[in-house]
Amino acid sequence: MKLIEILQKGIVRKVYLVVERCASIIPDKVYLQIVYYIRLHKKLHLDPPITFNEKLQWLKLYDRNPRYTDMVDKAKIKEIVGELIGKEHIVPTIGVWDCFDDIDFEALPDKFVLKCTHDSGSVFICRDKSCIDKKKIRKQFTAALKRNYYWGGREWPYKNVRRRIIAEPYIPSLGNHDSREYKITCFNGKLGFSTICSGIAHSKLSVRKNDHYDKDFNMLPFWSFYEHSDNPIKEKPVELDQIVEFAEIISKGIPYLRVDFYVVDNVIYFGEATFYTWGGFNKFVPKEWDKLLGDKIVLPTVE
């Protein structure tokens, strides 16, 4: 019986658990084919890939430029982007450590942010140092440092990232329900569309909203995971043109890259670069946008 037929026999969950346990011994292509079917309920086509999601999976497997590893490293990317658009657009670094116990909390400011340099989502926000539970934070980051983020979605740039902890200043205007973030999706180094996010990052889907705009700031009628806001922005923010210019500079020569920014006290700050939005498992509404956005990605030639 073919693998795809087995998955259709109602044992998807059991297969997924087995896949998770055996992830390190399953070849990348096979792993992605299994997980793609489990998450999106359809077969992954790679020869050739057509849709947005399929092309992101193809890029994981075949576009393995060594510089991508530095671009997903939250410490090293600051140096790269600082050289490209100016160090004034980079959030300062308080410190970087290989181990949690190397952190000198006495030397940290009263408010700060800790995050891992090698993954997505391992974050601790401190608003009052006198109230923190270091034992709990140590457990969180010790576990995070043991994980190789690559194995979960086979996002190749993360495979060999040095695992460290970085501290940055706490920025009060971020992490609020009215916070705004700009995510610029670039196809082959040029603007594809801009996304204006409102609300707290990595929060519940119900409280975070994303609105997508074309190059003329017309709102695009699709969403994935985060729905449109009730009151989308009608006039283009004054900083958006500069943000788009920065994103195109950073993404030059890369088939697909989403570059994130935010604005604090009228200063544009770089956030991060993402090679595979939602890991290439986007659930588009309407569904045809998977194909429409896929058409914009021109894949590189591989030998």
Short mmCIF file of the C-alpha atoms (twelve columns), coordinates in Angstrom:
data_MODEL
# 
_entry.id   MODEL 
# 
loop_
_atom_site.group_PDB 
_atom_site.id 
_atom_site.type_symbol 
_atom_site.label_atom_id 
_atom_site.label_alt_id 
_atom_site.label_comp_id 
_atom_site.label_asym_id 
_atom_site.label_seq_id 
_atom_site.Cartn_x 
_atom_site.Cartn_y 
_atom_site.Cartn_z 
_atom_site.pdbx_PDB_model_num 
ATOM 1   C CA . MET A 1   0.000   0.000  0.000   1 
ATOM 2   C CA . LYS A 2   1.319   3.445  -0.928  1 
ATOM 3   C CA . LEU A 3   2.099   5.930  1.830   1 
ATOM 4   C CA . ILE A 4   -0.560  8.374  0.642   1 
ATOM 5   C CA . GLU A 5   -3.189  5.591  0.851   1 
ATOM 6   C CA . ILE A 6   -2.123  4.690  4.373   1 
ATOM 7   C CA . LEU A 7   -2.555  8.296  5.484   1 
ATOM 8   C CA . GLN A 8   -6.049  8.283  4.016   1 
ATOM 9   C CA . LYS A 9   -7.071  5.334  6.198   1 
ATOM 10  C CA . GLY A 10  -7.714  7.484  9.242   1 
ATOM 11  C CA . ILE A 11  -4.418  6.984  11.051  1 
ATOM 12  C CA . VAL A 12  -2.992  10.425 10.362  1 
ATOM 13  C CA . ARG A 13  -2.468  11.281 14.002  1 
ATOM 14  C CA . LYS A 14  -0.604  8.064  14.761  1 
ATOM 15  C CA . VAL A 15  1.612   8.547  11.729  1 
ATOM 16  C CA . TYR A 16  2.406   12.111 12.811  1 
ATOM 17  C CA . LEU A 17  3.484   10.946 16.275  1 
ATOM 18  C CA . VAL A 18  5.738   8.312  14.730  1 
ATOM 19  C CA . VAL A 19  7.183   10.892 12.334  1 
ATOM 20  C CA . GLU A 20  7.980   13.238 15.238  1 
ATOM 21  C CA . ARG A 21  9.780   10.491 17.149  1 
ATOM 22  C CA . CYS A 22  11.740  9.344  14.107  1 
ATOM 23  C CA . ALA A 23  12.348  12.788 12.576  1 
ATOM 24  C CA . SER A 24  16.141  12.581 12.676  1 
ATOM 25  C CA . ILE A 25  16.276  9.420  10.553  1 
ATOM 26  C CA . ILE A 26  13.675  10.402 7.930   1 
ATOM 27  C CA . PRO A 27  15.124  12.067 4.803   1 
ATOM 28  C CA . ASP A 28  14.099  15.689 4.341   1 
ATOM 29  C CA . LYS A 29  12.023  15.144 1.212   1 
ATOM 30  C CA . VAL A 30  10.086  12.210 2.651   1 
ATOM 31  C CA . TYR A 31  9.528   14.045 5.936   1 
ATOM 32  C CA . LEU A 32  8.140   17.122 4.160   1 
ATOM 33  C CA . GLN A 33  5.861   15.008 1.976   1 
ATOM 34  C CA . ILE A 34  4.372   13.351 5.062   1 
ATOM 35  C CA . VAL A 35  3.965   16.507 7.140   1 
ATOM 36  C CA . TYR A 36  2.614   18.483 4.176   1 
ATOM 37  C CA . TYR A 37  -0.151  15.935 3.685   1 
ATOM 38  C CA . ILE A 38  -0.943  15.811 7.395   1 
ATOM 39  C CA . ARG A 39  -1.189  19.583 7.742   1 
ATOM 40  C CA . LEU A 40  -2.740  20.589 4.423   1 
ATOM 41  C CA . HIS A 41  -4.514  17.333 3.495   1 
ATOM 42  C CA . LYS A 42  -3.081  17.186 0.010   1 
ATOM 43  C CA . LYS A 43  -0.099  15.760 -1.782  1 
ATOM 44  C CA . LEU A 44  3.091   17.791 -2.047  1 
ATOM 45  C CA . HIS A 45  4.092   18.319 -5.673  1 
ATOM 46  C CA . LEU A 46  7.769   19.117 -6.185  1 
ATOM 47  C CA . ASP A 47  8.328   18.259 -9.837  1 
ATOM 48  C CA . PRO A 48  7.471   20.932 -10.580 1 
ATOM 49  C CA . PRO A 49  6.172   22.893 -7.576  1 
ATOM 50  C CA . ILE A 50  3.363   25.260 -8.513  1 
ATOM 51  C CA . THR A 51  1.816   26.841 -5.431  1 
ATOM 52  C CA . PHE A 52  3.311   29.177 -2.831  1 
ATOM 53  C CA . ASN A 53  3.473   26.403 -0.226  1 
ATOM 54  C CA . GLU A 54  4.977   23.905 -2.657  1 
ATOM 55  C CA . LYS A 55  7.659   26.343 -3.750  1 
ATOM 56  C CA . LEU A 56  8.646   27.086 -0.155  1 
ATOM 57  C CA . GLN A 57  9.069   23.353 0.442   1 
ATOM 58  C CA . TRP A 58  11.170  23.109 -2.739  1 
ATOM 59  C CA . LEU A 59  13.353  25.981 -1.530  1 
ATOM 60  C CA . LYS A 60  13.940  24.145 1.761   1 
ATOM 61  C CA . LEU A 61  15.294  21.182 -0.157  1 
ATOM 62  C CA . TYR A 62  17.242  22.764 -2.996  1 
ATOM 63  C CA . ASP A 63  18.129  26.408 -2.247  1 
ATOM 64  C CA . ARG A 64  20.793  25.959 0.418   1 
ATOM 65  C CA . ASN A 65  22.909  29.079 0.283   1 
ATOM 66  C CA . PRO A 66  25.342  29.076 3.253   1 
ATOM 67  C CA . ARG A 67  24.654  32.758 4.000   1 
ATOM 68  C CA . TYR A 68  21.071  31.894 4.935   1 
ATOM 69  C CA . THR A 69  22.350  30.363 8.172   1 
ATOM 70  C CA . ASP A 70  23.739  33.708 9.320   1 
ATOM 71  C CA . MET A 71  20.533  35.440 8.246   1 
ATOM 72  C CA . VAL A 72  18.387  33.395 10.647  1 
ATOM 73  C CA . ASP A 73  20.870  33.819 13.504  1 
ATOM 74  C CA . LYS A 74  19.364  36.602 15.623  1 
ATOM 75  C CA . ALA A 75  22.816  37.860 16.605  1 
ATOM 76  C CA . LYS A 76  24.634  37.625 13.276  1 
ATOM 77  C CA . ILE A 77  21.772  39.067 11.215  1 
ATOM 78  C CA . LYS A 78  22.159  42.348 13.088  1 
ATOM 79  C CA . GLU A 79  25.674  42.759 11.737  1 
ATOM 80  C CA . ILE A 80  24.568  41.886 8.202   1 
ATOM 81  C CA . VAL A 81  21.556  44.194 8.142   1 
ATOM 82  C CA . GLY A 82  23.424  46.984 9.944   1 
ATOM 83  C CA . GLU A 83  25.943  47.067 7.111   1 
ATOM 84  C CA . LEU A 84  23.169  47.112 4.503   1 
ATOM 85  C CA . ILE A 85  20.751  49.740 5.860   1 
ATOM 86  C CA . GLY A 86  22.592  51.375 8.764   1 
ATOM 87  C CA . LYS A 87  23.288  50.437 12.371  1 
ATOM 88  C CA . GLU A 88  20.759  53.024 13.572  1 
ATOM 89  C CA . HIS A 89  18.034  50.657 12.382  1 
ATOM 90  C CA . ILE A 90  19.244  47.775 14.539  1 
ATOM 91  C CA . VAL A 91  17.976  47.128 18.073  1 
ATOM 92  C CA . PRO A 92  21.030  47.248 20.391  1 
ATOM 93  C CA . THR A 93  22.345  44.011 21.877  1 
ATOM 94  C CA . ILE A 94  22.931  43.923 25.640  1 
ATOM 95  C CA . GLY A 95  24.709  40.571 25.615  1 
ATOM 96  C CA . VAL A 96  24.986  37.137 24.015  1 
ATOM 97  C CA . TRP A 97  25.660  33.907 25.957  1 
ATOM 98  C CA . ASP A 98  26.116  30.227 25.127  1 
ATOM 99  C CA . CYS A 99  24.535  29.084 28.387  1 
ATOM 100 C CA . PHE A 100 21.810  30.469 30.649  1 
ATOM 101 C CA . ASP A 101 24.059  30.294 33.701  1 
ATOM 102 C CA . ASP A 102 26.560  32.616 31.995  1 
ATOM 103 C CA . ILE A 103 24.065  35.480 32.167  1 
ATOM 104 C CA . ASP A 104 24.911  38.099 34.793  1 
ATOM 105 C CA . PHE A 105 21.434  39.241 35.788  1 
ATOM 106 C CA . GLU A 106 22.876  41.868 38.115  1 
ATOM 107 C CA . ALA A 107 24.362  43.620 35.082  1 
ATOM 108 C CA . LEU A 108 21.103  43.583 33.116  1 
ATOM 109 C CA . PRO A 109 18.771  46.594 33.192  1 
ATOM 110 C CA . ASP A 110 15.527  46.413 35.149  1 
ATOM 111 C CA . LYS A 111 13.608  45.735 31.934  1 
ATOM 112 C CA . PHE A 112 14.907  43.570 29.098  1 
ATOM 113 C CA . VAL A 113 14.068  40.825 26.602  1 
ATOM 114 C CA . LEU A 114 15.767  37.424 26.339  1 
ATOM 115 C CA . LYS A 115 15.474  35.265 23.242  1 
ATOM 116 C CA . CYS A 116 17.275  32.381 21.602  1 
ATOM 117 C CA . THR A 117 19.364  33.142 18.532  1 
ATOM 118 C CA . HIS A 118 18.590  29.862 16.766  1 
ATOM 119 C CA . ASP A 119 14.812  29.463 16.729  1 
ATOM 120 C CA . SER A 120 11.478  31.252 16.673  1 
ATOM 121 C CA . GLY A 121 9.333   31.951 19.708  1 
ATOM 122 C CA . SER A 122 11.757  31.291 22.587  1 
ATOM 123 C CA . VAL A 123 11.298  34.666 24.248  1 
ATOM 124 C CA . PHE A 124 11.131  36.006 27.793  1 
ATOM 125 C CA . ILE A 125 10.007  39.602 28.382  1 
ATOM 126 C CA . CYS A 126 11.083  41.128 31.678  1 
ATOM 127 C CA . ARG A 127 9.233   44.259 32.812  1 
ATOM 128 C CA . ASP A 128 10.529  44.118 36.393  1 
ATOM 129 C CA . LYS A 129 13.749  42.282 37.199  1 
ATOM 130 C CA . SER A 130 12.925  42.072 40.902  1 
ATOM 131 C CA . CYS A 131 9.970   39.785 40.145  1 
ATOM 132 C CA . ILE A 132 11.505  37.232 37.815  1 
ATOM 133 C CA . ASP A 133 11.673  33.525 38.579  1 
ATOM 134 C CA . LYS A 134 15.160  32.596 37.347  1 
ATOM 135 C CA . LYS A 135 14.578  28.890 37.972  1 
ATOM 136 C CA . LYS A 136 11.590  28.916 35.657  1 
ATOM 137 C CA . ILE A 137 13.408  30.956 32.997  1 
ATOM 138 C CA . ARG A 138 16.456  28.671 33.210  1 
ATOM 139 C CA . LYS A 139 14.226  25.654 32.541  1 
ATOM 140 C CA . GLN A 140 12.661  27.396 29.534  1 
ATOM 141 C CA . PHE A 141 15.940  28.396 27.897  1 
ATOM 142 C CA . THR A 142 17.874  25.245 28.799  1 
ATOM 143 C CA . ALA A 143 15.222  23.243 26.967  1 
ATOM 144 C CA . ALA A 144 15.225  25.669 24.033  1 
ATOM 145 C CA . LEU A 145 19.004  25.480 23.661  1 
ATOM 146 C CA . LYS A 146 18.779  21.699 23.346  1 
ATOM 147 C CA . ARG A 147 16.360  21.882 20.445  1 
ATOM 148 C CA . ASN A 148 17.467  22.080 16.841  1 
ATOM 149 C CA . TYR A 149 14.710  24.139 15.217  1 
ATOM 150 C CA . TYR A 150 15.520  22.588 11.840  1 
ATOM 151 C CA . TRP A 151 14.009  19.198 12.622  1 
ATOM 152 C CA . GLY A 152 10.417  20.379 13.075  1 
ATOM 153 C CA . GLY A 153 9.888   21.828 9.589   1 
ATOM 154 C CA . ARG A 154 13.198  21.042 7.845   1 
ATOM 155 C CA . GLU A 155 13.929  24.760 7.451   1 
ATOM 156 C CA . TRP A 156 17.496  24.212 6.342   1 
ATOM 157 C CA . PRO A 157 19.014  27.609 7.355   1 
ATOM 158 C CA . TYR A 158 18.414  26.728 11.029  1 
ATOM 159 C CA . LYS A 159 20.249  23.401 10.920  1 
ATOM 160 C CA . ASN A 160 23.699  24.699 11.833  1 
ATOM 161 C CA . VAL A 161 22.900  27.918 13.695  1 
ATOM 162 C CA . ARG A 162 24.929  28.375 16.860  1 
ATOM 163 C CA . ARG A 163 22.541  28.072 19.804  1 
ATOM 164 C CA . ARG A 164 22.816  31.050 22.120  1 
ATOM 165 C CA . ILE A 165 20.767  33.471 24.206  1 
ATOM 166 C CA . ILE A 166 20.637  37.156 23.346  1 
ATOM 167 C CA . ALA A 167 19.427  40.057 25.492  1 
ATOM 168 C CA . GLU A 168 17.941  43.258 24.101  1 
ATOM 169 C CA . PRO A 169 16.361  46.353 25.634  1 
ATOM 170 C CA . TYR A 170 12.668  46.184 26.469  1 
ATOM 171 C CA . ILE A 171 10.671  48.461 24.151  1 
ATOM 172 C CA . PRO A 172 7.371   49.428 25.848  1 
ATOM 173 C CA . SER A 173 5.528   50.262 22.629  1 
ATOM 174 C CA . LEU A 174 5.880   46.681 21.380  1 
ATOM 175 C CA . GLY A 175 3.958   43.710 22.688  1 
ATOM 176 C CA . ASN A 176 0.722   45.657 23.202  1 
ATOM 177 C CA . HIS A 177 -2.707  45.096 21.710  1 
ATOM 178 C CA . ASP A 178 -2.271  48.245 19.603  1 
ATOM 179 C CA . SER A 179 1.298   47.429 18.531  1 
ATOM 180 C CA . ARG A 180 2.033   47.560 14.821  1 
ATOM 181 C CA . GLU A 181 4.515   45.506 12.825  1 
ATOM 182 C CA . TYR A 182 5.385   45.669 9.141   1 
ATOM 183 C CA . LYS A 183 6.147   42.436 7.301   1 
ATOM 184 C CA . ILE A 184 7.410   42.908 3.757   1 
ATOM 185 C CA . THR A 185 7.203   39.888 1.475   1 
ATOM 186 C CA . CYS A 186 9.752   40.020 -1.345  1 
ATOM 187 C CA . PHE A 187 9.910   37.800 -4.395  1 
ATOM 188 C CA . ASN A 188 13.359  37.684 -5.968  1 
ATOM 189 C CA . GLY A 189 14.372  40.871 -4.202  1 
ATOM 190 C CA . LYS A 190 11.298  42.930 -5.128  1 
ATOM 191 C CA . LEU A 191 8.175   43.828 -3.177  1 
ATOM 192 C CA . GLY A 192 5.410   41.277 -3.494  1 
ATOM 193 C CA . PHE A 193 3.073   42.638 -0.839  1 
ATOM 194 C CA . SER A 194 3.193   44.370 2.532   1 
ATOM 195 C CA . THR A 195 1.526   43.077 5.670   1 
ATOM 196 C CA . ILE A 196 0.585   45.372 8.535   1 
ATOM 197 C CA . CYS A 197 0.119   43.398 11.739  1 
ATOM 198 C CA . SER A 198 -1.766  44.730 14.732  1 
ATOM 199 C CA . GLY A 199 -1.594  43.215 18.177  1 
ATOM 200 C CA . ILE A 200 0.878   41.061 20.077  1 
ATOM 201 C CA . ALA A 201 3.178   38.812 18.068  1 
ATOM 202 C CA . HIS A 202 2.887   35.041 18.668  1 
ATOM 203 C CA . SER A 203 -0.443  35.613 20.405  1 
ATOM 204 C CA . LYS A 204 -3.766  33.840 19.883  1 
ATOM 205 C CA . LEU A 205 -5.082  33.928 16.336  1 
ATOM 206 C CA . SER A 206 -8.228  35.634 17.567  1 
ATOM 207 C CA . VAL A 207 -6.429  38.737 18.897  1 
ATOM 208 C CA . ARG A 208 -3.752  39.240 16.251  1 
ATOM 209 C CA . LYS A 209 -4.787  40.720 12.894  1 
ATOM 210 C CA . ASN A 210 -2.923  40.922 9.581   1 
ATOM 211 C CA . ASP A 211 -3.840  43.121 6.629   1 
ATOM 212 C CA . HIS A 212 -2.091  42.641 3.269   1 
ATOM 213 C CA . TYR A 213 -1.514  45.416 0.711   1 
ATOM 214 C CA . ASP A 214 -0.187  45.555 -2.836  1 
ATOM 215 C CA . LYS A 215 2.480   48.031 -4.000  1 
ATOM 216 C CA . ASP A 216 -0.200  50.737 -4.478  1 
ATOM 217 C CA . PHE A 217 -1.558  50.133 -0.975  1 
ATOM 218 C CA . ASN A 218 -4.719  48.451 -2.135  1 
ATOM 219 C CA . MET A 219 -5.851  45.879 0.400   1 
ATOM 220 C CA . LEU A 220 -5.514  42.293 -0.816  1 
ATOM 221 C CA . PRO A 221 -8.469  39.933 -0.210  1 
ATOM 222 C CA . PHE A 222 -6.704  36.969 1.374   1 
ATOM 223 C CA . TRP A 223 -5.526  35.838 4.773   1 
ATOM 224 C CA . SER A 224 -3.754  32.897 6.343   1 
ATOM 225 C CA . PHE A 225 -4.233  32.036 10.026  1 
ATOM 226 C CA . TYR A 226 -4.547  35.695 11.125  1 
ATOM 227 C CA . GLU A 227 -7.710  37.295 9.754   1 
ATOM 228 C CA . HIS A 228 -8.118  40.874 8.567   1 
ATOM 229 C CA . SER A 229 -8.634  43.608 11.134  1 
ATOM 230 C CA . ASP A 230 -12.046 45.190 11.616  1 
ATOM 231 C CA . ASN A 231 -10.671 48.644 10.821  1 
ATOM 232 C CA . PRO A 232 -7.781  48.276 8.344   1 
ATOM 233 C CA . ILE A 233 -5.506  51.227 7.669   1 
ATOM 234 C CA . LYS A 234 -6.775  53.291 4.734   1 
ATOM 235 C CA . GLU A 235 -3.813  55.616 4.185   1 
ATOM 236 C CA . LYS A 236 -0.317  54.354 3.563   1 
ATOM 237 C CA . PRO A 237 1.947   54.922 6.597   1 
ATOM 238 C CA . VAL A 238 4.617   57.529 5.928   1 
ATOM 239 C CA . GLU A 239 7.399   55.076 6.802   1 
ATOM 240 C CA . LEU A 240 6.241   52.295 4.486   1 
ATOM 241 C CA . ASP A 241 8.152   53.331 1.358   1 
ATOM 242 C CA . GLN A 242 11.420  53.408 3.304   1 
ATOM 243 C CA . ILE A 243 10.601  50.086 4.950   1 
ATOM 244 C CA . VAL A 244 9.968   48.504 1.552   1 
ATOM 245 C CA . GLU A 245 13.252  49.901 0.226   1 
ATOM 246 C CA . PHE A 246 15.117  48.373 3.183   1 
ATOM 247 C CA . ALA A 247 13.384  45.015 2.641   1 
ATOM 248 C CA . GLU A 248 14.357  44.941 -1.030  1 
ATOM 249 C CA . ILE A 249 17.978  45.683 -0.149  1 
ATOM 250 C CA . ILE A 250 18.077  42.877 2.419   1 
ATOM 251 C CA . SER A 251 16.305  40.356 0.151   1 
ATOM 252 C CA . LYS A 252 18.360  41.040 -2.976  1 
ATOM 253 C CA . GLY A 253 19.264  37.819 -4.763  1 
ATOM 254 C CA . ILE A 254 16.938  35.640 -2.645  1 
ATOM 255 C CA . PRO A 255 13.952  33.874 -4.296  1 
ATOM 256 C CA . TYR A 256 11.643  34.425 -1.333  1 
ATOM 257 C CA . LEU A 257 12.151  36.385 1.862   1 
ATOM 258 C CA . ARG A 258 9.853   38.126 4.307   1 
ATOM 259 C CA . VAL A 259 11.546  40.949 6.197   1 
ATOM 260 C CA . ASP A 260 9.960   42.346 9.370   1 
ATOM 261 C CA . PHE A 261 10.219  45.863 10.796  1 
ATOM 262 C CA . TYR A 262 8.631   48.095 13.399  1 
ATOM 263 C CA . VAL A 263 8.729   51.800 14.105  1 
ATOM 264 C CA . VAL A 264 9.581   53.294 17.508  1 
ATOM 265 C CA . ASP A 265 9.658   57.060 18.035  1 
ATOM 266 C CA . ASN A 266 9.742   57.569 14.252  1 
ATOM 267 C CA . VAL A 267 12.784  55.295 13.846  1 
ATOM 268 C CA . ILE A 268 12.506  52.179 11.679  1 
ATOM 269 C CA . TYR A 269 13.949  49.054 13.297  1 
ATOM 270 C CA . PHE A 270 14.696  45.734 11.644  1 
ATOM 271 C CA . GLY A 271 12.999  42.757 13.283  1 
ATOM 272 C CA . GLU A 272 13.900  39.510 11.550  1 
ATOM 273 C CA . ALA A 273 14.081  37.718 8.202   1 
ATOM 274 C CA . THR A 274 11.876  34.722 7.428   1 
ATOM 275 C CA . PHE A 275 12.586  32.320 4.569   1 
ATOM 276 C CA . TYR A 276 9.495   30.128 4.924   1 
ATOM 277 C CA . THR A 277 6.390   31.905 6.210   1 
ATOM 278 C CA . TRP A 278 4.401   29.527 8.447   1 
ATOM 279 C CA . GLY A 279 6.908   26.870 7.426   1 
ATOM 280 C CA . GLY A 280 5.317   26.640 3.970   1 
ATOM 281 C CA . PHE A 281 2.120   25.221 5.480   1 
ATOM 282 C CA . ASN A 282 -0.113  28.256 4.938   1 
ATOM 283 C CA . LYS A 283 -3.880  27.757 4.924   1 
ATOM 284 C CA . PHE A 284 -4.975  30.466 2.518   1 
ATOM 285 C CA . VAL A 285 -8.437  31.937 2.427   1 
ATOM 286 C CA . PRO A 286 -9.489  32.020 -0.396  1 
ATOM 287 C CA . LYS A 287 -7.521  28.906 -1.417  1 
ATOM 288 C CA . GLU A 288 -6.613  30.221 -4.884  1 
ATOM 289 C CA . TRP A 289 -4.107  32.624 -3.332  1 
ATOM 290 C CA . ASP A 290 -1.768  29.696 -2.772  1 
ATOM 291 C CA . LYS A 291 -1.418  29.505 -6.570  1 
ATOM 292 C CA . LEU A 292 -1.534  33.276 -7.191  1 
ATOM 293 C CA . LEU A 293 1.352   33.942 -4.798  1 
ATOM 294 C CA . GLY A 294 3.214   30.871 -6.004  1 
ATOM 295 C CA . ASP A 295 3.282   32.358 -9.495  1 
ATOM 296 C CA . LYS A 296 5.407   35.217 -8.158  1 
ATOM 297 C CA . ILE A 297 8.257   33.025 -6.923  1 
ATOM 298 C CA . VAL A 298 10.874  32.349 -9.588  1 
ATOM 299 C CA . LEU A 299 12.887  29.349 -8.448  1 
ATOM 300 C CA . PRO A 300 16.649  29.258 -8.996  1 
ATOM 301 C CA . THR A 301 18.279  26.723 -11.304 1 
ATOM 302 C CA . VAL A 302 19.925  23.869 -9.462  1 
ATOM 303 C CA . GLU A 303 22.371  21.370 -10.888 1 
# 
